[in-house]
Amino acid sequence: MKVIRTSTIPLSLNVLLKGQLKFLSEFYEIVGISSEGQLLDEVQQREGIQTIGVEMERGISPLKDLVSLYQLYKILKVEKPVIVHSITPKAGLLTMLAGRIAGVPIRIHTFTGLIFPTRKGAVQKLLIGMDQLLCWAATHIYPEGQGVKKDLIDYRITKKPLKVIGNGNVNGIDLEYFAPGQITEEQKELLKKELKIQDSDFVFVFVGRLVGDKGINELVNAFAQLKKTENLKRTKLLLVGPLEEDLDPLQQDTLNEIRNNPDIISVGFQKDVRPYFAVSDALAFPSYREGFPNVVMQAGAMGLPSIVSNINGCNEIIIEDQNGIIVPVKNTEKLKQAMERMIADTVYYNRSRANAREMIQSRYEQSVVWEALLGEYNKLVKEREYRV
């Protein structure tokens, strides 16, 4: 039986579902669909599956969206999958509508993050309406975590049953790949030399897109204030991720600080983020919204405690005073205080670091997540066969 997985951009299939599509292809014929690009070609080669490119705009673009909808419909009519499963907002809306029109029997969407809770007014109403339309067209809705589930209920997005698979997250964590021992001392020393990091530096790392709603404005501001504290000068901020200037760009003051502050190291997108975790001491991830952030799990698996904002996913992975600190969203002062505590309170830091990997391992090991998803597919297929 054929299963089609869709995302708006190939990065989502390539990174968020790494390894999962290959695993599922042992039981189903898997086809991946997203906008075209080298990353989609990598998915095809690495996962050993068929991929199809369909251009999809991340923003609202009615005319282009109609073209994408029609292309998806034609593909679904030809491919005739038993399941179509989407994981990002625009791909979700277009895929579920196309799947309903094409008569795909099982139409699944996983909400990995909600945009509308952080918006207001007409924009929020529009985004809510789009998600309600998505849910209407879908047959099954899976929130990535309990926080996302609560928001879907509170905002009355759908009356359909909502189920979180396992402990949450779409792909789990590969604990063999994300392990401190995977990066040698020699590799760490070479990277630290390249980045001009001293052994005495306390390094905060951020991994993700450098945009406003990831909390980068607050993070850079908090770090700049932190550097003014006399006994905390041996501190660095390592930014790992692409600077996006089209959607949700950073404030000009933030961009200037990143360029001019010698203790802020911005390395752009990195295919392998493990070496950057390995030369860091703590993750700082003050995002405004997430579904279930892989970055926080990856950092924990690499043995790092985290400072995260009090949002969906983050506040499920991090437990206050056990493996990190939870701060209010968009609160520069609280973020700075949390960073100060990580540096100054060595007993607290060492305890959090010692707990970090075990708390990820016990809840989010990858094979458990994959088996749970496979079990869900099998159950839905059997239920359909019974009805037919």
Secondary structure, DSSP 8 states (H G I E B T S, - for coil): -EEEEE-SSHHIIIIITTTHHHHHTTTSEEEEEES-SHHHHHHHHHHT-EEEE----SS--HHHHHHHHHHHHHHHHHH--SEEEE-SHHHHHHHHHHHHHHT-SEEEEEE---SGGG--HHHHHHHHHHHHHHHHH-SEEEESSHHHHHHHHHTT---S-B---TTS-SS-B-TTTS-GGGS-HHHHHHHHHHHT--TT-EEEEEES-BSGGGTHHHHHHHHHHHTTSGGG-SEEEEEES-B--SSS---HHHHHHHHH-TTEEEEE--S--HHHHHT-SEEEE--S--SS-HHHHHHHHTT--EEEESSTTHHHH--BTTTEEEE-TT-HHHHHHHHHHHHH-HHHHHHHHHHHHHHHHHHHBHHHHHHHHHHHHHHHHHHHHHH-
